[in-house]
Amino acid sequence: MIKLEDITIEFGEDPLFQNLSWTITPEPHRVGLVGPNGAGKTTLLKVIAGDQRVDSGTITREGVSIGYLEQDVQELPEDRTVREEALRAFEEVLALEEQEQEISRELEAIDHESDRHEKLLNRLHRVQERLDAQDAHRIRPRTEATLTGLGFAPDELDRPLRTFSGGWRMRAALARLLLKQPDVLLLDEPTNHLDIESIDWLEDTLETYPGAVILVSHDRSVLDRMVTSTAELVRGRLLHYDGNYSHYLEAREARYERWRRKYENQQKRIEKIQEFISKFRYNAARASQVQSRIKKLEKMDRIPPPPDPAPAMSFEFPEPPRSGVVVLELSAFSKTYDTEHGPETVFTDAGPLTIERGDKVALVGPNGAGKSTLARIIGGREDFAGTRTEGHNVEMAFHAQHQAKTMDPDQTVFDTVREAAPDRPKTELRSLLGRFLFTSEDAFKDVRVLSGGEKSRLSLARTLLSPANLLLLDEPTNHLDIQSREVLIEALQKYEGTFVLVSHDRHVLDAVAEKTWRVGGGTVRTFLGNYSDFRWQVEEGSARPLQDVHEAEPPAEPSPNGHDAATGDTDPPAEDNDPSAPDARPDGPFADLNSYQLKQKLEDTEARILEIEEKQEELEAAMADPDAYDGDGVEARELSDEYNALKKELSGLYEEWEVLTEHVMALED
């Protein structure tokens, strides 16, 4: 068990944490740690891991092992291979295997009839028993499966870590932690450098993780699928919620509203008491009453004001000039890089590809498949074998994945945007920076001192300086928090031009894309719909290039979001008016009830639905009360359990109501 009790950390004038308490047990559960940037999420993980000292409070760690994946992985020995780094999870097994080999070598070198030989045999037997108890024969297959799941190719496992980027070294460190399986696993932005396929694999793995997982992530899809509860850091305080991120948003809104009402009501009471004290302070006849109210104020537990909403970006893309119908065409194209390991072919006779006015394209595929390369080819920033043809009146804006490489680190934030639009008034440029959360002081910081999130926002700001009708956005969500990603989604949904988007955030892709290009195997395949549509087609075994969908075939079943898998058609099917159709009255558990009994059952069901909905409102108000989350949150969990039970019952009642309504309507017809 890990227990934080009344810990405080002072950073500047305001404490980062103040009397924060949290008990973490090793039982299997997954917590999403959320809060605005700067709230202290990474610092809290460091405190739990023992890498950060506190100014006051106590920390107890009893009988638990802790694993911590930092956002920026520390340097790993460069000569160590990927496989060797992951196998460090089994240091005890590796030590036993070394002992086994040493004993075997010694046995071969001594007389088989000696007493020493007999002792060595007994020792070897004990070592082998320990190896068997730890399933030593499974550690290498497990290691290979984990590394492959995280995106490493089989021929990469024995390459030195120095030949990989920081993102790939992070995957090796993550693999080691997942194989080691500590009782408490702390993950700080583990999906930052993962592609969608690896994120899917990680989610599946963590769903069955045998210990506690505490996760910091800006990926809403990850938080929705992976976590079973949510802990919010706000004003140095930790607030707990059951459920995933979407449930947390709903519960937080209710809690904050309740908090706001309690705070406002208390302020009104305080104001009235202070008015009484001021009015009768010098009235001898009311002296005892005045003193009583002064003591009441002194003893009153003051409710702090609820936190203001965190500042958020605010922008829309400029209205784009009208381009031709065909925005850009690529003939069949190829691309090969010369690397230290020899030629590396990314595309071989891929395409042809056509981007038409109004297309909203998502580029997906494994890391290294060529998504960024394709974005640069489209943008005219990469040489290749083939032909690239721009349409009429195309104005392009490009957001690079590694935006730091496109900006002068010695320039200030203000000079960076002024360089992109030297004719714009200074006031307009400062206003633009303000909408991207850069203060007047921030405007004069050098680019080199900016955080990853600040560089992402600055790069996005530059794309707004010239109206463009073709946006090429390569991982624009990198380093952006969830709130900023939602702002980007809204801006792209309103944008009337054409865009090609590379992102590993499935929530963003689902919200904005209408066409998906799957990059991999040296080619590009085109599918209608967003990422979920594409995944549905793959899982149903119906994924195929868009150019094949016009062949004569029976209509495909609709995908989960209502788009036809082949045509993207969202029109409902025509009603069947065949008079020879069978009786429309549905069969079901109430088919034997007469008309009176059906109507009575329907009334009873409606009454129960109203009763549950009223009870849910009461529980929502109770769950919004901050007092319910004091201590270890036992009261909050009880409220949540009751709420979820009612929610489940209500779902069944809604289904029952629909069936009963159909019965009654069929009888009345």
C-alpha positions in Angstrom: 0.0 0.0 0.0 1.1 3.6 -0.7 -0.2 6.3 1.5 0.2 10.0 1.0 -0.9 12.0 4.1 -1.2 15.8 4.1 1.6 16.4 1.7 2.5 19.9 0.8 4.9 21.2 -1.9 5.7 24.9 -2.2 6.5 26.2 -5.6 6.6 30.0 -5.6 3.8 31.9 -3.7 1.1 29.4 -4.2 1.6 25.8 -3.0 1.5 23.1 -5.7 0.0 20.6 -3.2 -1.5 21.5 0.1 -2.4 18.8 2.6 -3.0 16.3 -0.2 -3.8 12.8 0.8 -4.2 9.6 -1.3 -4.2 5.9 -0.5 -3.2 3.6 -3.4 -3.7 -0.1 -3.0 -2.1 -2.8 -5.3 -5.5 -4.4 -6.3 -6.1 -4.3 -10.0 -7.6 -0.9 -11.0 -6.7 1.9 -13.4 -6.8 5.6 -12.4 -6.6 8.5 -14.9 -4.8 11.4 -13.3 -6.1 14.6 -14.9 -6.0 18.3 -14.4 -4.9 21.5 -16.2 -1.3 21.9 -17.4 0.8 23.0 -14.4 -1.5 21.4 -11.9 1.3 19.0 -10.8 0.4 15.7 -12.4 4.0 14.7 -13.2 5.2 16.0 -9.9 2.6 13.8 -8.1 3.8 10.8 -10.0 7.4 11.6 -8.9 6.2 11.9 -5.3 4.6 8.5 -5.5 7.7 7.0 -7.1 10.0 8.5 -4.5 11.7 10.8 -7.0 10.4 14.1 -5.5 10.7 15.4 -2.0 7.8 17.1 -0.2 7.9 20.1 2.1 5.7 18.5 4.7 3.5 15.5 5.2 4.2 11.7 5.3 4.6 9.1 2.6 4.3 5.4 3.4 5.2 2.6 1.0 4.6 -0.8 2.5 5.0 -4.1 0.6 4.6 -2.8 -2.9 6.9 -2.5 -5.9 6.6 0.6 -8.1 7.4 1.1 -11.7 7.5 4.6 -13.3 7.6 5.5 -17.0 8.6 9.2 -17.2 7.4 11.5 -19.9 11.0 12.0 -21.1 12.8 8.7 -20.7 16.2 9.0 -19.1 19.2 7.9 -21.1 19.6 4.2 -21.5 23.0 2.5 -22.2 23.4 2.9 -25.9 25.2 -0.4 -26.5 22.4 -2.4 -24.9 20.0 -3.9 -27.5 16.3 -3.5 -27.5 15.8 -7.1 -26.4 18.4 -6.8 -23.6 16.7 -3.7 -22.2 13.3 -5.4 -22.1 14.8 -8.6 -20.5 16.0 -6.5 -17.6 12.5 -7.0 -16.3 13.6 -10.6 -15.4 16.9 -9.8 -13.6 16.4 -12.5 -11.0 15.7 -15.1 -13.7 18.7 -14.0 -15.8 20.9 -14.3 -12.6 19.6 -17.8 -12.0 20.3 -18.8 -15.6 23.9 -17.5 -15.3 24.3 -19.6 -12.1 22.9 -22.6 -14.0 25.5 -22.1 -16.8 28.4 -21.7 -14.3 27.4 -24.8 -12.4 27.1 -26.8 -15.6 30.5 -25.7 -16.8 32.0 -26.6 -13.4 30.4 -30.0 -13.5 32.0 -30.8 -16.8 35.4 -29.9 -15.5 35.5 -32.1 -12.3 35.5 -35.8 -11.5 32.0 -37.3 -11.6 32.8 -39.5 -8.6 33.8 -36.7 -6.3 31.8 -35.2 -3.4 32.0 -31.8 -5.1 30.2 -33.2 -8.1 27.3 -34.4 -5.9 27.0 -31.0 -4.2 27.0 -29.2 -7.5 24.3 -31.5 -8.8 22.1 -30.7 -5.8 22.8 -27.0 -6.2 21.9 -27.2 -9.9 18.7 -29.0 -9.1 17.7 -26.2 -6.6 18.5 -23.5 -9.2 16.4 -25.3 -11.9 13.5 -25.7 -9.5 13.6 -21.9 -8.9 13.7 -21.3 -12.7 10.7 -23.6 -13.2 8.8 -21.8 -10.5 9.3 -18.5 -12.3 8.4 -19.9 -15.8 11.9 -19.0 -17.1 11.1 -20.8 -20.4 8.4 -18.1 -21.1 10.4 -14.9 -20.5 11.8 -14.7 -24.0 8.6 -15.4 -25.9 6.8 -12.9 -23.7 9.5 -10.3 -24.3 9.3 -10.7 -28.1 5.5 -10.6 -28.0 5.6 -7.4 -25.9 8.2 -5.7 -28.1 6.3 -6.6 -31.2 3.0 -5.4 -29.7 4.7 -2.0 -29.1 5.8 -1.8 -32.8 9.3 -3.3 -33.0 10.0 -5.5 -36.0 11.6 -8.9 -35.3 14.8 -7.8 -37.0 15.1 -4.7 -34.8 15.2 -6.5 -31.4 18.9 -7.1 -31.5 19.8 -3.6 -32.7 21.5 -1.2 -30.2 19.4 1.4 -28.6 21.6 4.1 -29.9 20.2 3.4 -33.4 16.7 4.4 -32.3 15.0 7.8 -31.7 13.9 8.8 -28.2 10.4 7.7 -28.9 11.5 4.2 -29.7 13.8 4.0 -26.7 10.7 5.0 -24.6 8.9 1.9 -26.1 11.8 -0.3 -25.0 11.6 1.1 -21.4 7.8 0.7 -21.4 8.2 -2.9 -22.5 10.5 -3.6 -19.6 8.0 -2.2 -17.1 5.1 -4.1 -18.6 7.1 -7.4 -18.4 8.2 -6.6 -14.8 4.6 -6.0 -13.7 5.2 -3.9 -10.6 2.4 -3.7 -8.1 1.8 0.0 -8.9 2.6 1.2 -12.5 2.9 4.9 -13.0 2.7 6.0 -16.7 3.3 9.6 -17.7 2.0 10.2 -21.3 2.9 6.6 -22.4 1.1 7.1 -25.8 3.0 10.2 -26.8 5.3 8.3 -29.2 3.0 5.4 -30.0 1.1 4.8 -33.3 -2.6 3.8 -33.2 -1.9 0.1 -33.5 0.5 0.2 -30.5 -2.0 2.2 -28.5 -4.7 -0.4 -29.2 -2.3 -3.1 -28.1 -1.3 -1.2 -24.9 -5.0 -0.7 -24.0 -5.7 -4.4 -24.4 -2.7 -5.2 -22.2 -3.5 -2.8 -19.4 -7.1 -4.0 -19.3 -5.9 -7.2 -17.7 -2.9 -5.7 -15.8 -2.6 -7.5 -12.4 -1.9 -4.4 -10.3 -2.7 -0.7 -10.0 -2.1 1.6 -12.9 -2.0 5.4 -12.6 -2.0 7.1 -16.0 -1.5 10.6 -17.2 -2.6 11.2 -20.8 -3.9 13.9 -23.1 -5.5 11.3 -25.3 -9.3 11.2 -24.5 -9.8 7.9 -26.3 -7.2 6.3 -24.0 -8.7 7.7 -20.9 -12.2 6.6 -21.9 -11.3 3.0 -22.7 -8.5 2.3 -20.2 -9.3 3.8 -16.8 -11.8 2.7 -14.2 -11.7 5.8 -12.1 -10.4 9.4 -12.4 -8.5 11.6 -10.0 -8.5 15.3 -10.7 -5.8 17.6 -9.4 -7.3 21.1 -8.8 -5.8 23.8 -6.6 -3.5 21.4 -4.9 -6.4 19.1 -4.0 -7.3 15.7 -5.3 -10.9 14.9 -6.2 -11.9 11.4 -7.0 -14.5 10.2 -9.5 -15.6 6.7 -10.5 -15.7 5.8 -14.2 -13.8 6.9 -17.3 -13.0 10.4 -18.6 -16.4 11.0 -20.2 -18.2 10.0 -17.0 -15.8 12.3 -15.1 -16.7 15.3 -17.2 -20.4 14.8 -16.5 -19.8 14.2 -12.8 -17.4 17.1 -12.5 -19.9 19.5 -14.0 -22.6 18.4 -11.5 -20.1 18.6 -8.6 -18.8 22.1 -9.6 -22.4 23.4 -9.9 -23.2 22.0 -6.5 -19.9 23.5 -5.1 -20.7 26.8 -6.7 -24.2 26.9 -5.1 -22.9 26.0 -1.6 -20.1 28.6 -1.9 -22.6 31.3 -3.0 -25.1 30.4 -0.3 -22.4 30.5 2.4 -21.1 33.9 1.1 -24.7 35.3 1.4 -24.9 34.0 5.0 -21.5 35.5 5.8 -22.5 38.8 4.2 -25.7 39.0 6.3 -23.8 38.1 9.5 -21.2 40.8 8.8 -24.0 43.4 8.1 -25.5 42.5 11.5 -22.1 42.9 13.2 -21.4 46.2 11.5 -24.9 47.6 12.2 -25.0 46.7 15.9 -21.3 46.6 16.9 -21.7 49.7 19.2 -25.2 48.9 20.4 -24.9 47.8 24.0 -28.2 46.0 24.0 -27.1 43.8 21.1 -23.5 43.2 22.4 -24.1 39.5 23.2 -25.7 38.9 19.8 -22.8 40.6 18.0 -20.3 38.5 20.0 -22.2 35.4 19.2 -22.1 36.1 15.5 -18.4 37.0 15.6 -17.7 33.6 17.1 -19.9 32.0 14.6 -17.9 33.5 11.8 -14.6 32.5 13.4 -15.7 28.8 13.8 -17.3 28.6 10.3 -15.6 26.1 7.9 -15.2 28.3 4.9 -16.0 26.8 1.6 -13.3 27.8 -1.0 -14.6 29.2 -4.3 -14.8 26.6 -7.1 -12.0 26.8 -9.6 -12.4 29.0 -12.6 -12.3 27.2 -16.0 -8.7 26.7 -17.2 -7.7 29.2 -19.9 -8.2 27.6 -23.4 -7.1 28.4 -26.9 -9.6 30.2 -29.0 -9.3 30.4 -32.8 -10.9 29.6 -36.1 -9.1 29.0 -39.4 -9.5 32.0 -41.8 -12.1 31.7 -44.5 -10.2 29.9 -47.3 -10.0 31.1 -50.9 -11.9 28.9 -53.3 -9.7 26.3 -55.1 -10.4 24.2 -58.1 -12.4 21.0 -57.8 -9.1 19.0 -57.9 -6.8 20.3 -55.3 -3.8 18.0 -55.8 -2.9 14.9 -57.7 -0.1 12.4 -57.3 0.7 9.9 -60.0 2.0 6.5 -59.1 5.0 7.4 -56.9 8.0 5.8 -55.1 10.3 7.0 -52.4 13.5 5.5 -51.1 15.9 6.8 -48.3 19.6 6.1 -48.0 20.2 5.1 -44.4 23.2 3.7 -42.5 21.6 0.3 -42.8 21.2 0.6 -46.5 18.4 1.8 -48.8 15.0 2.0 -47.1 12.0 2.0 -49.5 8.9 3.7 -48.1 6.7 3.8 -51.2 6.7 1.6 -54.3 4.4 2.6 -57.1 1.9 3.9 -54.6 -1.2 5.8 -55.7 -2.3 7.5 -57.8 -3.9 9.8 -55.2 -6.3 12.7 -55.7 -7.4 15.3 -53.2 -10.6 17.1 -54.1 -12.0 20.4 -52.8 -13.6 19.9 -49.4 -11.8 16.5 -48.6 -11.1 15.9 -45.0 -8.5 13.2 -45.0 -7.0 11.2 -42.1 -3.6 9.6 -42.6 -3.2 6.5 -40.5 -0.7 3.6 -40.3 2.2 2.3 -38.1 5.1 4.6 -37.1 7.7 4.4 -39.9 5.1 3.5 -42.6 5.5 6.9 -44.3 2.7 9.1 -43.1 4.9 12.2 -42.5 6.8 11.4 -45.7 3.5 11.4 -47.6 2.5 14.7 -46.0 5.8 16.3 -47.1 5.4 14.9 -50.6 1.9 16.4 -50.8 3.3 19.6 -49.5 6.1 19.7 -52.1 8.7 19.4 -49.4 10.1 16.0 -50.3 11.7 14.7 -53.5 10.2 11.5 -54.9 9.9 9.5 -58.0 6.6 10.5 -59.6 4.5 13.5 -60.5 2.8 16.0 -58.2 0.2 18.4 -59.8 -1.5 21.2 -57.9 -4.9 22.3 -58.9 -6.2 25.8 -59.6 -5.7 28.5 -56.9 -4.3 26.2 -54.2 -3.0 28.0 -51.1 -1.2 25.7 -48.7 -0.3 25.8 -45.0 1.9 23.2 -43.4 2.2 22.2 -39.7 5.2 20.0 -39.3 5.4 17.2 -36.7 8.8 18.4 -35.4 7.8 22.1 -35.4 11.0 23.0 -33.5 13.0 22.3 -36.7 10.9 24.8 -38.6 11.5 27.7 -36.2 14.6 29.6 -35.2 15.3 28.8 -31.6 17.0 32.2 -31.1 14.0 34.1 -32.3 11.3 35.4 -29.9 7.7 34.1 -30.0 6.6 37.4 -31.4 9.4 37.6 -34.1 8.4 34.0 -35.1 4.9 35.1 -36.1 6.0 38.4 -37.5 8.4 36.7 -39.8 5.6 34.7 -41.2 3.4 37.8 -41.7 5.7 40.9 -41.8 2.9 43.2 -43.1 0.5 42.5 -40.3 0.0 45.1 -37.6 1.8 44.3 -34.3 -1.5 44.6 -32.4 -3.1 41.9 -34.6 -0.1 39.6 -34.1 -0.2 40.1 -30.3 -3.9 39.4 -30.4 -3.3 36.2 -32.3 -0.7 35.1 -29.7 -3.1 35.9 -26.9 -5.7 33.5 -28.5 -3.1 30.8 -28.3 -2.4 31.5 -24.6 0.8 33.5 -25.0 0.9 36.4 -22.5 2.6 39.7 -23.3 5.6 38.4 -21.4 5.6 35.1 -23.3 5.8 37.0 -26.6 9.3 38.0 -25.8 10.6 34.5 -24.8 13.0 32.7 -27.1 11.6 29.7 -28.9 14.3 27.5 -27.4 12.8 27.9 -23.9 9.3 26.9 -24.9 7.7 23.7 -23.8 6.5 21.1 -26.3 2.9 22.3 -25.9 3.9 25.9 -26.4 5.8 25.1 -29.6 2.7 23.2 -30.9 0.5 26.2 -30.2 3.0 28.6 -31.8 3.2 26.5 -34.9 -0.6 26.3 -35.1 -0.8 30.1 -34.7 1.5 30.5 -37.8 -0.9 28.5 -39.9 -3.6 31.2 -39.3 -1.6 34.1 -40.7 -2.4 33.4 -44.4 -5.8 32.1 -45.5 -5.2 28.6 -46.9 -7.5 26.2 -48.7 -5.3 23.2 -48.1 -4.0 22.4 -44.6 -1.4 19.8 -44.1 -1.3 19.0 -40.4 1.3 16.5 -39.2 0.6 15.5 -35.6 -0.8 18.9 -34.6 -2.1 17.4 -31.3 1.4 16.5 -30.0 1.9 18.1 -26.6 -1.6 19.7 -26.6 -3.8 19.1 -23.6 -7.3 17.7 -24.0 -9.0 21.1 -23.8 -6.8 22.4 -26.6 -7.5 19.4 -28.7 -11.2 20.0 -28.4 -10.7 23.6 -29.6 -8.7 22.2 -32.6 -11.5 19.8 -33.4 -14.1 22.6 -33.4 -11.9 24.7 -35.7 -11.4 21.9 -38.2 -15.2 21.1 -38.1 -16.0 24.7 -39.1 -13.2 24.9 -41.7 -14.6 25.1 -45.2 -11.3 24.2 -47.0 -9.5 20.9 -47.6 -7.2 19.2 -45.1 -4.9 16.2 -44.6 -4.4 15.3 -41.0 -1.8 12.9 -39.4 -2.7 12.1 -35.8 -2.6 9.1 -33.4 -5.5 10.6 -31.4 -8.5 8.5 -32.5 -11.0 10.9 -30.8 -9.7 13.7 -33.1 -9.7 11.5 -36.2 -13.3 10.4 -35.6 -14.5 13.9 -35.0 -13.2 15.5 -38.1 -12.2 13.0 -40.8 -14.5 11.9 -43.7 -11.9 9.9 -45.6 -9.1 7.7 -44.4 -5.8 6.9 -46.1 -4.1 3.8 -44.7 -0.3 4.0 -45.2 1.7 0.8 -45.1 3.5 -1.9 -47.0 4.8 0.7 -49.5 1.4 1.8 -50.7 -1.7 3.9 -49.7 -5.2 2.6 -49.6 -8.2 4.9 -49.5 -11.5 4.3 -47.5 -14.5 6.4 -47.0 -15.4 7.5 -43.4 -13.5 8.3 -40.3 -11.1 6.1 -38.2 -13.9 4.1 -36.6 -15.5 3.4 -40.0 -12.1 2.2 -41.2 -11.6 -0.1 -38.2 -15.1 -1.5 -38.6 -14.3 -2.4 -42.2 -11.1 -4.1 -41.2 -12.7 -6.0 -38.4 -15.6 -7.1 -40.6 -13.1 -8.2 -43.3 -14.6 -5.8 -45.8 -11.8 -3.2 -46.0 -10.7 -2.6 -49.6 -9.6 0.4 -51.7 -12.1 3.0 -52.5 -11.6 2.5 -56.2 -13.2 -1.0 -55.8 -16.4 0.1 -54.0 -18.2 1.1 -57.2 -18.2 -2.5 -58.5 -21.7 -4.2 -58.6 -22.4 -5.9 -55.3 -25.1 -6.1 -52.6 -25.4 -3.1 -50.3 -23.0 -3.3 -47.3 -24.4 -3.3 -43.8 -24.2 0.1 -42.1 -21.2 0.8 -39.9 -21.6 1.7 -36.2 -21.9 5.5 -36.8 -24.5 5.2 -39.6 -22.3 5.4 -42.7 -22.5 2.8 -45.4 -19.1 1.0 -45.4 -18.8 1.3 -49.2 -20.5 4.5 -50.2 -20.7 6.6 -47.1 -24.5 6.9 -47.7 -26.4 8.0 -44.6 -29.9 8.0 -46.1 -32.4 5.6 -44.3 -33.8 2.7 -46.3 -37.2 3.2 -47.9 -40.1 1.9 -45.9 -41.6 -1.5 -47.0 -45.2 -0.9 -48.0 -46.0 -4.4 -49.1 -49.6 -5.2 -48.0 -48.7 -8.8 -47.9 -46.2 -8.3 -45.1 -46.8 -10.2 -41.8 -48.5 -8.7 -38.8 -46.3 -5.8 -37.5 -47.1 -6.7 -33.9 -43.8 -7.7 -32.3 -43.3 -11.0 -30.4 -41.8 -10.8 -27.0 -42.3 -11.4 -23.2 -45.6 -9.4 -23.1 -47.2 -11.0 -26.2 -49.7 -13.0 -24.1 -51.1 -9.9 -22.2 -54.4 -8.5 -23.1 -55.0 -4.9 -24.0 -55.9 -3.7 -20.5 -52.9 -5.6 -19.0 -50.5 -4.1 -21.6 -51.6 -0.6 -20.9 -51.4 -1.1 -17.1 -47.9 -2.5 -17.5 -46.9 0.4 -19.6 -48.2 2.9 -17.0 -46.3 1.1 -14.2 -43.1 1.1 -16.3 -43.4 4.8 -17.0 -44.0 5.5 -13.3 -40.9 3.5 -12.3 -38.8 5.4 -15.0 -39.9 8.7 -13.5 -39.1 7.5 -10.0 -35.6 6.4 -10.9 -34.9 9.6 -12.9 -35.8 11.7 -9.8 -33.6 9.5 -7.6 -30.7 9.9 -10.0 -31.1 13.7 -9.8 -30.8 13.4 -6.0 -27.7 11.2 -6.3 -26.1 13.5 -8.8 -26.5 16.4 -6.4 -25.0 14.3 -3.6 -22.1 13.2 -5.8 -21.4 16.9 -6.7 -20.9 17.7 -3.0 -17.1 18.0 -2.3 -17.7 16.7 1.3 -18.7 13.3 -0.2 -15.1 12.9 -1.3 -13.4 13.6 2.0 -11.1 10.9 3.4 -10.8 7.9 1.1 -14.0 8.6 -0.8 -16.1 5.7 0.7 -19.3 7.7 0.7 -18.6 8.8 -2.9 -18.2 5.2 -4.0 -21.4 4.1 -2.3 -23.3 6.9 -4.0 -21.7 5.9 -7.3 -22.6 2.2 -6.9 -26.2 3.1 -6.2 -26.2 5.5 -9.2 -24.8 2.8 -11.5 -27.3 0.2 -10.3 -30.2 2.6 -11.0 -28.6 3.4 -14.4 -28.5 -0.3 -15.3 -32.1 -0.8 -14.2 -33.2 2.3 -16.1 -31.6 1.0 -19.3 -33.7 -2.2 -19.0 -36.8 -0.2 -18.3 -36.3 2.0 -21.4 -36.1 -1.2 -23.5 -39.2 -2.6 -21.8 -41.0 0.7 -22.4 -40.2 0.5 -26.1 -41.5 -3.1 -26.4 -44.7 -2.3 -24.5 -45.3 0.8 -26.6 -45.0 -1.2 -29.8 -47.5 -3.8 -28.4 -50.0 -1.1 -27.4 -49.7 0.7 -30.8 -50.1 -2.6 -32.7 -53.3 -3.4 -30.8 -54.7 0.1 -31.3 -54.1 -0.1 -35.1 
